[in-house]
Amino acid sequence: MTDPLAPVGDGHTAIGDEDREGLIPTYIATRGELFAAEEANIAAATFGLRPTSAELLDDLYLRRLHQAMFDRVWRWAGRYRTREANIGIDPADIGVEVRALVADANLWVANGSFDAQELAVRFHHRLVQIHAFVNGNGRHGRVAADLLVQSLDGPTFGWGRGLGLDTDDLRARYQHALQAMDADPEDVESLIAFASK
């Protein structure tokens, strides 16, 4: 199943030299070809995947998941970013913050702090906020949240598929829900409502 929030853009737009850095397939020349290659890589990597919450909530597992999702497309797949980005935390803090996140999430599971969907959405938000990788953070975070909610026997996420919105409106609603949690980490309802549709 395709990710309704995956980048789309103009499929005919050429990829710039900076965007080609680390690109593995030599045939890729346009954004459309890049997104198709990434989507195929993600589908192959996640088909039939069913980790337990204990397996998933581990920084090494999360890096390996990102690597599996993008390893046919990007040489840097699964490696934490080492340069500043316009979003996300300082690259020097990524490893520490991911380990803190998985430690917190393991405690949430052990203590039954939240129902499955809320736990997975809180995990997703923090993972995306860290922005651990050069690219693919949203898709990686949604896959990780999907696997986490599944491991906790919670209802599956649709990530807005059921809202009947076009891609731009869907992305705007997702961004708004993430920003609400950026402002107040307890303002989780909008992201739960969006993810569960």
N, CA, C and O atoms as a DFTB+ gen file, in Angstrom:
788 C
 N C O
     1  1       0.841      -1.177       0.000
     2  2       0.000       0.000       0.000
     3  2       0.886       1.240       0.000
     4  3       1.819       1.343       0.797
     5  1       0.597       2.171      -0.885
     6  2       1.421       3.369      -0.975
     7  2       1.119       4.321       0.171
     8  3       0.010       4.352       0.703
     9  1       2.115       5.084       0.531
    10  2       2.014       6.061       1.609
    11  2       1.327       7.304       1.056
    12  3       1.835       7.908       0.111
    13  1       0.178       7.706       1.621
    14  2      -0.514       8.876       1.082
    15  2       0.250      10.174       1.297
    16  3      -0.067      11.183       0.667
    17  1       1.239      10.169       2.164
    18  2       2.019      11.368       2.457
    19  2       3.404      11.342       1.827
    20  3       4.195      12.262       2.033
    21  1       3.702      10.297       1.061
    22  2       5.009      10.218       0.398
    23  2       5.153      11.397      -0.548
    24  3       4.160      11.870      -1.102
    25  1       6.370      11.876      -0.741
    26  2       6.573      13.015      -1.645
    27  2       6.069      12.675      -3.039
    28  3       6.241      11.555      -3.520
    29  1       5.454      13.644      -3.672
    30  2       4.994      13.425      -5.034
    31  2       5.631      14.433      -5.976
    32  3       6.444      14.070      -6.826
    33  1       5.266      15.682      -5.826
    34  2       5.857      16.710      -6.673
    35  2       5.620      16.445      -8.147
    36  3       4.832      15.576      -8.520
    37  1       6.300      17.191      -8.961
    38  2       6.216      17.030     -10.407
    39  2       7.134      15.881     -10.798
    40  3       8.350      15.973     -10.631
    41  1       6.570      14.821     -11.306
    42  2       7.332      13.633     -11.663
    43  2       8.345      13.849     -12.771
    44  3       9.198      12.994     -13.010
    45  1       8.256      14.987     -13.450
    46  2       9.163      15.252     -14.572
    47  2      10.307      16.194     -14.191
    48  3      11.199      16.442     -15.002
    49  1      10.285      16.714     -12.975
    50  2      11.330      17.637     -12.544
    51  2      12.655      16.895     -12.408
    52  3      12.731      15.848     -11.765
    53  1      13.689      17.449     -13.016
    54  2      15.017      16.824     -12.966
    55  2      15.592      16.920     -11.554
    56  3      15.321      17.873     -10.823
    57  1      16.373      15.939     -11.189
    58  2      17.055      15.926      -9.899
    59  2      18.348      16.722     -10.035
    60  3      19.118      16.516     -10.973
    61  1      18.581      17.629      -9.094
    62  2      19.794      18.445      -9.112
    63  2      21.009      17.657      -8.654
    64  3      20.888      16.562      -8.106
    65  1      22.179      18.233      -8.887
    66  2      23.438      17.578      -8.516
    67  2      23.512      17.280      -7.021
    68  3      23.962      16.204      -6.624
    69  1      23.071      18.231      -6.184
    70  2      23.114      18.020      -4.733
    71  2      22.216      16.851      -4.326
    72  3      22.574      16.060      -3.454
    73  1      21.045      16.749      -4.966
    74  2      20.115      15.662      -4.656
    75  2      20.621      14.303      -5.138
    76  3      20.168      13.267      -4.650
    77  1      21.544      14.298      -6.079
    78  2      22.075      13.033      -6.602
    79  2      23.156      12.456      -5.700
    80  3      23.554      11.303      -5.871
    81  1      23.637      13.245      -4.738
    82  2      24.690      12.787      -3.834
    83  2      24.208      11.574      -3.036
    84  3      23.234      11.658      -2.288
    85  1      24.888      10.470      -3.201
    86  2      24.532       9.245      -2.502
    87  2      23.516       8.381      -3.222
    88  3      23.157       7.314      -2.725
    89  1      23.047       8.814      -4.372
    90  2      22.053       8.064      -5.134
    91  2      22.696       6.844      -5.781
    92  3      23.748       6.962      -6.409
    93  1      22.083       5.683      -5.638
    94  2      22.647       4.439      -6.173
    95  2      22.229       4.177      -7.619
    96  3      23.100       3.999      -8.471
    97  1      20.913       4.146      -7.932
    98  2      20.542       3.834      -9.321
    99  2      20.965       4.952     -10.278
   100  3      20.626       6.117     -10.070
   101  1      21.688       4.597     -11.300
   102  2      22.191       5.597     -12.238
   103  2      21.124       6.040     -13.244
   104  3      21.285       7.076     -13.890
   105  1      20.047       5.279     -13.385
   106  2      19.010       5.642     -14.355
   107  2      18.108       6.768     -13.862
   108  3      17.401       7.377     -14.665
   109  1      18.115       7.058     -12.573
   110  2      17.188       8.039     -12.013
   111  2      17.612       9.442     -12.416
   112  3      18.718       9.888     -12.113
   113  1      16.694      10.136     -13.115
   114  2      16.972      11.495     -13.568
   115  2      15.901      12.484     -13.093
   116  3      16.148      13.689     -13.047
   117  1      14.703      11.974     -12.736
   118  2      13.602      12.856     -12.354
   119  2      13.081      12.500     -10.962
   120  3      13.328      11.409     -10.447
   121  1      12.357      13.444     -10.370
   122  2      11.724      13.205      -9.064
   123  2      10.764      12.023      -9.133
   124  3      10.695      11.229      -8.196
   125  1      10.038      11.901     -10.210
   126  2       9.093      10.794     -10.362
   127  2       9.796       9.445     -10.312
   128  3       9.325       8.518      -9.653
   129  1      10.917       9.335     -11.006
   130  2      11.694       8.092     -10.981
   131  2      12.252       7.819      -9.591
   132  3      12.281       6.673      -9.141
   133  1      12.698       8.879      -8.908
   134  2      13.223       8.724      -7.555
   135  2      12.136       8.231      -6.607
   136  3      12.357       7.283      -5.853
   137  1      10.971       8.860      -6.637
   138  2       9.902       8.469      -5.722
   139  2       9.413       7.048      -6.009
   140  3       9.081       6.308      -5.084
   141  1       9.370       6.671      -7.277
   142  2       8.965       5.303      -7.625
   143  2       9.976       4.291      -7.099
   144  3       9.594       3.243      -6.581
   145  1      11.263       4.599      -7.231
   146  2      12.310       3.690      -6.731
   147  2      12.239       3.579      -5.216
   148  3      12.360       2.483      -4.667
   149  1      12.043       4.708      -4.535
   150  2      11.934       4.681      -3.077
   151  2      10.710       3.893      -2.633
   152  3      10.793       3.091      -1.702
   153  1       9.591       4.111      -3.283
   154  2       8.357       3.409      -2.919
   155  2       8.507       1.898      -3.103
   156  3       8.050       1.125      -2.262
   157  1       9.144       1.475      -4.195
   158  2       9.379       0.043      -4.417
   159  2      10.308      -0.531      -3.352
   160  3      10.092      -1.645      -2.877
   161  1      11.328       0.214      -2.979
   162  2      12.273      -0.214      -1.946
   163  2      11.546      -0.374      -0.603
   164  3      11.739      -1.368       0.098
   165  1      10.716       0.602      -0.256
   166  2       9.972       0.559       1.008
   167  2       9.012      -0.629       1.027
   168  3       8.925      -1.341       2.027
   169  1       8.301      -0.841      -0.061
   170  2       7.353      -1.959      -0.127
   171  2       8.058      -3.297       0.058
   172  3       7.576      -4.163       0.788
   173  1       9.198      -3.461      -0.603
   174  2       9.946      -4.717      -0.475
   175  2      10.472      -4.908       0.940
   176  3      10.480      -6.025       1.457
   177  1      10.911      -3.823       1.566
   178  2      11.508      -3.908       2.910
   179  2      10.487      -4.185       3.991
   180  3      10.807      -4.823       4.993
   181  1       9.262      -3.716       3.806
   182  2       8.278      -3.802       4.888
   183  2       7.258      -4.913       4.704
   184  3       6.474      -5.181       5.614
   185  1       7.249      -5.565       3.550
   186  2       6.274      -6.623       3.305
   187  2       6.422      -7.738       4.342
   188  3       7.489      -8.339       4.473
   189  1       5.352      -8.004       5.068
   190  2       5.333      -9.096       6.038
   191  2       6.121      -8.839       7.312
   192  3       6.255      -9.741       8.139
   193  1       6.638      -7.648       7.488
   194  2       7.432      -7.319       8.674
   195  2       6.524      -7.250       9.903
   196  3       5.499      -6.569       9.877
   197  1       6.895      -7.954      10.983
   198  2       6.103      -7.944      12.216
   199  2       7.001      -8.044      13.443
   200  3       6.998      -9.065      14.131
   201  1       7.766      -6.995      13.723
   202  2       8.599      -7.040      14.925
   203  2       7.735      -6.906      16.181
   204  3       6.630      -6.368      16.129
   205  1       8.242      -7.392      17.288
   206  2       7.597      -7.125      18.574
   207  2       7.924      -5.687      18.959
   208  3       8.818      -5.070      18.379
   209  1       7.201      -5.162      19.932
   210  2       7.515      -3.793      20.370
   211  2       8.924      -3.732      20.944
   212  3       9.623      -2.737      20.752
   213  1       9.351      -4.775      21.642
   214  2      10.709      -4.790      22.209
   215  2      11.773      -4.779      21.112
   216  3      12.810      -4.135      21.269
   217  1      11.533      -5.480      20.005
   218  2      12.485      -5.471      18.888
   219  2      12.513      -4.094      18.217
   220  3      13.584      -3.561      17.928
   221  1      11.340      -3.530      17.975
   222  2      11.229      -2.259      17.273
   223  2      11.799      -1.107      18.088
   224  3      12.451      -0.219      17.539
   225  1      11.561      -1.119      19.379
   226  2      11.974      -0.008      20.236
   227  2      13.437      -0.158      20.641
   228  3      13.770      -0.369      21.807
   229  1      14.287      -0.040      19.637
   230  2      15.729      -0.184      19.778
   231  2      16.364       0.690      18.702
   232  3      15.961       0.634      17.540
   233  1      17.351       1.492      19.079
   234  2      17.914       2.407      18.083
   235  2      18.584       1.672      16.924
   236  3      18.529       2.149      15.791
   237  1      19.208       0.539      17.174
   238  2      19.820      -0.219      16.088
   239  2      18.750      -0.756      15.133
   240  3      18.925      -0.713      13.915
   241  1      17.644      -1.260      15.686
   242  2      16.557      -1.746      14.827
   243  2      16.040      -0.603      13.956
   244  3      15.803      -0.797      12.763
   245  1      15.864       0.574      14.530
   246  2      15.334       1.701      13.767
   247  2      16.282       2.110      12.647
   248  3      15.829       2.459      11.556
   249  1      17.582       2.073      12.895
   250  2      18.546       2.372      11.827
   251  2      18.491       1.296      10.743
   252  3      18.536       1.599       9.550
   253  1      18.393       0.049      11.169
   254  2      18.308      -1.046      10.179
   255  2      17.013      -0.974       9.381
   256  3      16.992      -1.308       8.196
   257  1      15.933      -0.538      10.027
   258  2      14.670      -0.370       9.308
   259  2      14.827       0.699       8.231
   260  3      14.421       0.482       7.090
   261  1      15.401       1.834       8.568
   262  2      15.620       2.888       7.578
   263  2      16.524       2.377       6.457
   264  3      16.274       2.643       5.281
   265  1      17.568       1.650       6.824
   266  2      18.464       1.101       5.809
   267  2      17.709       0.175       4.861
   268  3      17.862       0.272       3.643
   269  1      16.902      -0.712       5.410
   270  2      16.144      -1.643       4.564
   271  2      15.159      -0.902       3.660
   272  3      14.925      -1.313       2.524
   273  1      14.590       0.180       4.162
   274  2      13.606       0.941       3.390
   275  2      14.218       1.702       2.215
   276  3      13.542       1.949       1.216
   277  1      15.492       2.071       2.331
   278  2      16.099       2.940       1.316
   279  2      17.419       2.426       0.752
   280  3      18.071       3.151       0.000
   281  1      17.838       1.207       1.083
   282  2      19.182       0.739       0.710
   283  2      19.388       0.483      -0.777
   284  3      20.533       0.375      -1.218
   285  1      18.338       0.384      -1.552
   286  2      18.488       0.202      -2.999
   287  2      18.575       1.540      -3.732
   288  3      18.856       1.601      -4.929
   289  1      18.323       2.617      -2.966
   290  2      18.265       3.943      -3.579
   291  2      19.377       4.864      -3.090
   292  3      19.949       5.609      -3.886
   293  1      19.699       4.829      -1.779
   294  2      20.644       5.771      -1.187
   295  2      21.785       5.061      -0.474
   296  3      21.552       4.123       0.288
   297  1      23.006       5.496      -0.714
   298  2      24.176       4.921      -0.031
   299  2      24.161       5.216       1.472
   300  3      24.695       4.432       2.256
   301  1      23.563       6.325       1.877
   302  2      23.550       6.717       3.281
   303  2      22.363       6.124       4.054
   304  3      22.158       6.477       5.215
   305  1      21.602       5.258       3.451
   306  2      20.432       4.671       4.122
   307  2      20.845       4.032       5.441
   308  3      21.814       3.276       5.505
   309  1      20.092       4.349       6.493
   310  2      20.344       3.772       7.810
   311  2      21.411       4.477       8.617
   312  3      21.667       4.095       9.759
   313  1      22.042       5.498       8.055
   314  2      23.066       6.247       8.795
   315  2      22.496       7.579       9.250
   316  3      21.877       8.305       8.472
   317  1      22.712       7.888      10.523
   318  2      22.253       9.171      11.033
   319  2      22.934      10.303      10.281
   320  3      24.102      10.202       9.905
   321  1      22.196      11.371      10.069
   322  2      22.765      12.518       9.351
   323  2      23.878      13.152      10.187
   324  3      23.848      13.111      11.417
   325  1      24.841      13.728       9.508
   326  2      25.989      14.338      10.179
   327  2      26.066      15.836       9.925
   328  3      26.971      16.509      10.417
   329  1      25.118      16.353       9.158
   330  2      25.121      17.790       8.889
   331  2      23.805      18.412       9.348
   332  3      22.781      17.739       9.467
   333  1      23.864      19.707       9.599
   334  2      22.673      20.448      10.014
   335  2      21.621      20.387       8.910
   336  3      21.945      20.306       7.725
   337  1      20.371      20.427       9.318
   338  2      19.252      20.490       8.391
   339  2      18.349      21.633       8.843
   340  3      18.475      22.121       9.966
   341  1      17.446      22.055       7.974
   342  2      16.555      23.145       8.362
   343  2      15.495      22.696       9.367
   344  3      14.791      23.529       9.936
   345  1      15.378      21.397       9.587
   346  2      14.510      20.857      10.633
   347  2      15.286      19.784      11.385
   348  3      16.304      19.283      10.907
   349  1      14.790      19.445      12.560
   350  2      15.450      18.401      13.335
   351  2      16.464      18.967      14.313
   352  3      16.740      20.166      14.334
   353  1      17.004      18.079      15.112
   354  2      17.937      18.469      16.163
   355  2      19.376      18.499      15.632
   356  3      19.645      18.107      14.496
   357  1      20.275      18.968      16.473
   358  2      21.698      18.984      16.139
   359  2      22.152      17.553      15.854
   360  3      21.853      16.649      16.634
   361  1      22.866      17.333      14.752
   362  2      23.295      15.969      14.415
   363  2      24.086      15.277      15.527
   364  3      24.022      14.055      15.659
   365  1      24.823      16.039      16.321
   366  2      25.619      15.438      17.407
   367  2      24.735      14.813      18.483
   368  3      25.192      13.958      19.241
   369  1      23.476      15.231      18.553
   370  2      22.556      14.741      19.587
   371  2      21.636      13.618      19.118
   372  3      20.877      13.076      19.921
   373  1      21.686      13.262      17.860
   374  2      20.717      12.301      17.310
   375  2      20.773      10.965      18.024
   376  3      19.737      10.479      18.480
   377  1      21.939      10.356      18.139
   378  2      22.036       9.036      18.774
   379  2      21.498       9.040      20.189
   380  3      20.761       8.135      20.579
   381  1      21.862      10.052      20.961
   382  2      21.407      10.160      22.356
   383  2      19.892      10.300      22.403
   384  3      19.230       9.648      23.210
   385  1      19.338      11.155      21.534
   386  2      17.889      11.406      21.560
   387  2      17.081      10.199      21.072
   388  3      16.001       9.933      21.600
   389  1      17.577       9.477      20.088
   390  2      16.868       8.271      19.641
   391  2      16.884       7.232      20.758
   392  3      15.863       6.595      21.020
   393  1      18.026       7.052      21.421
   394  2      18.082       6.102      22.545
   395  2      17.156       6.531      23.682
   396  3      16.524       5.685      24.316
   397  1      17.068       7.843      23.949
   398  2      16.145       8.333      24.982
   399  2      14.701       8.058      24.577
   400  3      13.884       7.664      25.410
   401  1      14.386       8.265      23.305
   402  2      13.031       7.999      22.815
   403  2      12.669       6.532      22.976
   404  3      11.595       6.222      23.492
   405  1      13.533       5.625      22.551
   406  2      13.175       4.201      22.656
   407  2      13.103       3.766      24.114
   408  3      12.303       2.896      24.457
   409  1      13.929       4.357      24.979
   410  2      13.837       4.049      26.410
   411  2      12.498       4.515      26.963
   412  3      11.843       3.781      27.703
   413  1      12.083       5.736      26.606
   414  2      10.782       6.240      27.048
   415  2       9.651       5.367      26.527
   416  3       8.748       5.003      27.279
   417  1       9.697       5.033      25.251
   418  2       8.624       4.233      24.657
   419  2       8.562       2.839      25.279
   420  3       7.473       2.302      25.481
   421  1       9.710       2.254      25.580
   422  2       9.696       0.958      26.276
   423  2       9.040       1.075      27.647
   424  3       8.323       0.167      28.068
   425  1       9.275       2.178      28.346
   426  2       8.610       2.413      29.634
   427  2       7.107       2.601      29.452
   428  3       6.314       2.092      30.244
   429  1       6.718       3.330      28.414
   430  2       5.289       3.519      28.149
   431  2       4.608       2.174      27.933
   432  3       3.512       1.935      28.440
   433  1       5.266       1.296      27.177
   434  2       4.701      -0.039      26.931
   435  2       4.626      -0.820      28.239
   436  3       3.578      -1.375      28.570
   437  1       5.724      -0.865      28.979
   438  2       5.781      -1.641      30.218
   439  2       4.755      -1.165      31.244
   440  3       4.165      -1.973      31.962
   441  1       4.549       0.146      31.309
   442  2       3.636       0.715      32.309
   443  2       2.208       0.883      31.814
   444  3       1.335       1.287      32.582
   445  1       1.952       0.579      30.540
   446  2       0.609       0.780      29.994
   447  2       0.198       2.245      30.055
   448  3      -0.962       2.561      30.317
   449  1       1.149       3.133      29.813
   450  2       0.908       4.573      29.958
   451  2      -0.135       5.123      28.992
   452  3      -0.863       6.057      29.331
   453  1      -0.212       4.558      27.808
   454  2      -1.123       5.045      26.771
   455  2      -1.715       3.850      26.039
   456  3      -1.154       2.755      26.070
   457  1      -2.865       4.063      25.371
   458  2      -3.362       2.994      24.510
   459  2      -2.429       2.888      23.309
   460  3      -1.577       3.752      23.103
   461  1      -2.587       1.843      22.526
   462  2      -1.637       1.535      21.445
   463  2      -1.502       2.675      20.444
   464  3      -0.389       3.020      20.046
   465  1      -2.625       3.265      20.032
   466  2      -2.540       4.328      19.030
   467  2      -1.851       5.575      19.583
   468  3      -1.010       6.165      18.904
   469  1      -2.192       5.978      20.791
   470  2      -1.558       7.168      21.363
   471  2      -0.066       6.941      21.561
   472  3       0.740       7.829      21.287
   473  1       0.298       5.777      22.028
   474  2       1.715       5.466      22.228
   475  2       2.467       5.552      20.904
   476  3       3.538       6.156      20.835
   477  1       1.912       4.952      19.855
   478  2       2.577       4.948      18.549
   479  2       2.655       6.351      17.958
   480  3       3.651       6.693      17.322
   481  1       1.624       7.170      18.156
   482  2       1.627       8.534      17.643
   483  2       2.641       9.389      18.392
   484  3       3.341      10.192      17.776
   485  1       2.734       9.232      19.704
   486  2       3.734       9.970      20.472
   487  2       5.148       9.567      20.020
   488  3       6.026      10.417      19.870
   489  1       5.347       8.286      19.811
   490  2       6.629       7.793      19.324
   491  2       6.942       8.387      17.951
   492  3       8.049       8.871      17.712
   493  1       5.966       8.347      17.059
   494  2       6.134       8.888      15.711
   495  2       6.524      10.365      15.759
   496  3       7.468      10.787      15.090
   497  1       5.796      11.142      16.549
   498  2       6.060      12.571      16.617
   499  2       7.501      12.853      17.037
   500  3       8.190      13.650      16.399
   501  1       7.948      12.216      18.084
   502  2       9.318      12.473      18.559
   503  2      10.364      11.998      17.561
   504  3      11.387      12.656      17.370
   505  1      10.111      10.858      16.923
   506  2      11.060      10.356      15.931
   507  2      11.188      11.325      14.761
   508  3      12.295      11.600      14.300
   509  1      10.067      11.840      14.283
   510  2      10.085      12.799      13.179
   511  2      10.715      14.114      13.624
   512  3      11.428      14.757      12.853
   513  1      10.458      14.509      14.852
   514  2      11.022      15.746      15.394
   515  2      12.558      15.675      15.463
   516  3      13.244      16.665      15.210
   517  1      13.074      14.513      15.804
   518  2      14.535      14.317      15.837
   519  2      15.115      14.458      14.439
   520  3      16.183      15.048      14.271
   521  1      14.431      13.926      13.435
   522  2      14.861      14.012      12.030
   523  2      16.265      13.414      11.879
   524  3      17.219      14.094      11.501
   525  1      16.350      12.127      12.188
   526  2      17.641      11.449      12.315
   527  2      18.393      11.248      11.000
   528  3      19.620      11.143      11.005
   529  1      17.685      11.194       9.889
   530  2      18.306      10.828       8.614
   531  2      18.260      11.982       7.624
   532  3      17.502      12.934       7.807
   533  1      19.058      11.898       6.594
   534  2      19.097      12.940       5.570
   535  2      17.720      13.088       4.919
   536  3      17.274      14.202       4.647
   537  1      17.058      11.969       4.672
   538  2      15.768      11.984       3.985
   539  2      14.969      10.763       4.428
   540  3      15.528       9.819       4.987
   541  1      13.682      10.784       4.182
   542  2      12.833       9.646       4.474
   543  2      12.362       9.571       5.915
   544  3      11.847       8.535       6.335
   545  1      12.523      10.642       6.684
   546  2      12.179      10.612       8.096
   547  2      10.682      10.429       8.349
   548  3      10.289       9.664       9.230
   549  1       9.858      11.119       7.587
   550  2       8.409      10.966       7.754
   551  2       7.945       9.568       7.398
   552  3       7.166       8.957       8.129
   553  1       8.425       9.065       6.276
   554  2       8.039       7.716       5.862
   555  2       8.560       6.680       6.849
   556  3       7.839       5.747       7.206
   557  1       9.802       6.833       7.294
   558  2      10.369       5.925       8.292
   559  2       9.555       5.996       9.582
   560  3       9.233       4.965      10.171
   561  1       9.223       7.207      10.019
   562  2       8.444       7.375      11.247
   563  2       7.053       6.780      11.150
   564  3       6.552       6.210      12.119
   565  1       6.417       6.907       9.982
   566  2       5.075       6.315       9.812
   567  2       5.152       4.794       9.777
   568  3       4.310       4.122      10.374
   569  1       6.141       4.243       9.094
   570  2       6.306       2.779       9.084
   571  2       6.580       2.283      10.497
   572  3       5.982       1.297      10.928
   573  1       7.473       2.948      11.224
   574  2       7.788       2.538      12.595
   575  2       6.547       2.609      13.479
   576  3       6.306       1.708      14.282
   577  1       5.761       3.671      13.337
   578  2       4.522       3.793      14.123
   579  2       3.521       2.711      13.739
   580  3       2.851       2.149      14.605
   581  1       3.415       2.414      12.442
   582  2       2.525       1.338      11.992
   583  2       2.933       0.001      12.614
   584  3       2.094      -0.749      13.111
   585  1       4.228      -0.278      12.576
   586  2       4.720      -1.540      13.141
   587  2       4.528      -1.577      14.655
   588  3       4.229      -2.629      15.221
   589  1       4.700      -0.437      15.304
   590  2       4.538      -0.382      16.753
   591  2       3.092      -0.601      17.153
   592  3       2.815      -1.396      18.051
   593  1       2.165       0.088      16.508
   594  2       0.748      -0.083      16.871
   595  2       0.296      -1.520      16.570
   596  3      -0.507      -2.089      17.310
   597  1       0.806      -2.090      15.501
   598  2       0.498      -3.480      15.147
   599  2       1.037      -4.427      16.216
   600  3       0.358      -5.385      16.590
   601  1       2.249      -4.172      16.713
   602  2       2.842      -5.047      17.726
   603  2       2.090      -4.977      19.050
   604  3       2.170      -5.898      19.862
   605  1       1.365      -3.892      19.266
   606  2       0.594      -3.707      20.497
   607  2      -0.882      -4.064      20.308
   608  3      -1.719      -3.783      21.166
   609  1      -1.181      -4.691      19.163
   610  2      -2.549      -5.127      18.832
   611  2      -3.547      -3.978      18.786
   612  3      -4.723      -4.157      19.102
   613  1      -3.079      -2.810      18.396
   614  2      -3.967      -1.654      18.258
   615  2      -4.534      -1.576      16.855
   616  3      -4.064      -2.262      15.948
   617  1      -5.556      -0.729      16.676
   618  2      -6.123      -0.530      15.338
   619  2      -5.086       0.083      14.402
   620  3      -4.298       0.934      14.814
   621  1      -5.086      -0.339      13.176
   622  2      -4.081       0.130      12.213
   623  2      -4.312       1.595      11.851
   624  3      -5.408       2.129      12.016
   625  1      -3.267       2.218      11.362
   626  2      -3.327       3.611      10.937
   627  2      -3.607       3.701       9.443
   628  3      -3.215       2.821       8.675
   629  1      -4.277       4.753       9.041
   630  2      -4.496       5.044       7.630
   631  2      -3.739       6.284       7.173
   632  3      -3.607       6.529       5.974
   633  1      -3.242       7.065       8.129
   634  2      -2.513       8.292       7.833
   635  2      -3.284       9.190       6.872
   636  3      -2.727       9.722       5.912
   637  1      -4.586       9.348       7.152
   638  2      -5.417      10.280       6.405
   639  2      -6.048       9.730       5.146
   640  3      -6.789      10.447       4.474
   641  1      -5.779       8.478       4.803
   642  2      -6.347       7.910       3.570
   643  2      -7.869       8.039       3.531
   644  3      -8.454       8.280       2.475
   645  1      -8.503       7.876       4.692
   646  2      -9.966       7.885       4.750
   647  2     -10.593       9.267       4.791
   648  3     -11.813       9.375       4.913
   649  1      -9.808      10.317       4.695
   650  2     -10.352      11.673       4.789
   651  2     -10.840      12.208       3.448
   652  3     -11.565      13.202       3.405
   653  1     -10.452      11.563       2.362
   654  2     -10.891      12.001       1.041
   655  2     -10.296      13.339       0.609
   656  3     -10.910      14.068      -0.170
   657  1      -9.121      13.660       1.104
   658  2      -8.478      14.937       0.773
   659  2      -7.450      14.743      -0.337
   660  3      -6.917      13.649      -0.520
   661  1      -7.178      15.828      -1.081
   662  2      -6.102      15.732      -2.061
   663  2      -4.766      15.768      -1.309
   664  3      -4.725      16.075      -0.117
   665  1      -3.697      15.457      -2.003
   666  2      -2.387      15.297      -1.380
   667  2      -1.939      16.547      -0.633
   668  3      -1.404      16.451       0.472
   669  1      -2.152      17.718      -1.227
   670  2      -1.720      18.957      -0.568
   671  2      -2.481      19.186       0.733
   672  3      -1.879      19.542       1.746
   673  1      -3.812      18.985       0.717
   674  2      -4.617      19.166       1.930
   675  2      -4.269      18.108       2.971
   676  3      -4.239      18.393       4.169
   677  1      -4.008      16.898       2.516
   678  2      -3.628      15.814       3.416
   679  2      -2.312      16.148       4.107
   680  3      -2.193      16.008       5.324
   681  1      -1.330      16.585       3.337
   682  2      -0.029      16.946       3.896
   683  2      -0.153      18.132       4.853
   684  3       0.512      18.161       5.889
   685  1      -1.003      19.119       4.514
   686  2      -1.199      20.285       5.382
   687  2      -1.817      19.869       6.717
   688  3      -1.422      20.374       7.768
   689  1      -2.775      18.959       6.680
   690  2      -3.403      18.506       7.925
   691  2      -2.403      17.728       8.794
   692  3      -2.384      17.885      10.014
   693  1      -1.583      16.898       8.163
   694  2      -0.547      16.146       8.873
   695  2       0.455      17.106       9.510
   696  3       0.786      16.965      10.687
   697  1       0.937      18.079       8.741
   698  2       1.888      19.061       9.256
   699  2       1.286      19.857      10.417
   700  3       1.963      20.119      11.412
   701  1       0.028      20.234      10.287
   702  2      -0.642      20.983      11.355
   703  2      -0.693      20.151      12.644
   704  3      -0.441      20.677      13.728
   705  1      -1.015      18.870      12.531
   706  2      -1.083      17.993      13.713
   707  2       0.300      17.826      14.351
   708  3       0.419      17.826      15.576
   709  1       1.339      17.683      13.530
   710  2       2.702      17.592      14.068
   711  2       3.103      18.895      14.761
   712  3       3.705      18.870      15.834
   713  1       2.773      20.021      14.152
   714  2       3.124      21.313      14.733
   715  2       2.385      21.565      16.041
   716  3       2.926      22.197      16.948
   717  1       1.160      21.078      16.144
   718  2       0.423      21.207      17.400
   719  2       1.160      20.477      18.518
   720  3       1.240      20.978      19.640
   721  1       1.699      19.295      18.215
   722  2       2.470      18.555      19.217
   723  2       3.837      19.189      19.460
   724  3       4.375      19.082      20.562
   725  1       4.409      19.849      18.446
   726  2       5.657      20.585      18.662
   727  2       5.432      21.658      19.728
   728  3       6.254      21.836      20.627
   729  1       4.307      22.370      19.616
   730  2       3.985      23.450      20.544
   731  2       3.607      22.920      21.923
   732  3       3.953      23.519      22.941
   733  1       2.893      21.787      21.951
   734  2       2.449      21.192      23.213
   735  2       2.441      19.677      23.040
   736  3       1.516      19.138      22.433
   737  1       3.453      18.976      23.561
   738  2       3.537      17.522      23.386
   739  2       2.312      16.749      23.904
   740  3       2.126      15.581      23.561
   741  1       1.486      17.395      24.724
   742  2       0.266      16.734      25.199
   743  2      -0.913      16.936      24.252
   744  3      -1.966      16.328      24.446
   745  1      -0.755      17.772      23.240
   746  2      -1.813      18.033      22.264
   747  2      -1.751      16.963      21.176
   748  3      -1.394      17.231      20.028
   749  1      -2.105      15.760      21.568
   750  2      -1.915      14.580      20.725
   751  2      -3.167      14.214      19.920
   752  3      -3.090      13.418      18.984
   753  1      -4.305      14.785      20.276
   754  2      -5.575      14.366      19.673
   755  2      -5.636      14.555      18.164
   756  3      -6.148      13.686      17.458
   757  1      -5.123      15.675      17.654
   758  2      -5.186      15.912      16.213
   759  2      -4.383      14.886      15.430
   760  3      -4.815      14.422      14.375
   761  1      -3.219      14.534      15.948
   762  2      -2.389      13.550      15.246
   763  2      -2.988      12.151      15.349
   764  3      -2.913      11.375      14.396
   765  1      -3.576      11.825      16.486
   766  2      -4.259      10.524      16.610
   767  2      -5.420      10.471      15.622
   768  3      -5.588       9.481      14.910
   769  1      -6.221      11.536      15.580
   770  2      -7.389      11.570      14.672
   771  2      -6.946      11.433      13.223
   772  3      -7.564      10.701      12.450
   773  1      -5.881      12.131      12.852
   774  2      -5.378      12.055      11.484
   775  2      -4.833      10.671      11.171
   776  3      -5.183      10.077      10.151
   777  1      -3.975      10.156      12.050
   778  2      -3.327       8.865      11.804
   779  2      -4.343       7.739      11.725
   780  3      -4.158       6.793      10.959
   781  1      -5.408       7.825      12.502
   782  2      -6.375       6.719      12.564
   783  2      -7.365       6.709      11.412
   784  3      -8.134       5.756      11.278
   785  1      -7.369       7.739      10.578
   786  2      -8.318       7.807       9.447
   787  2      -7.759       7.124       8.217
   788  3      -8.419       7.085       7.179
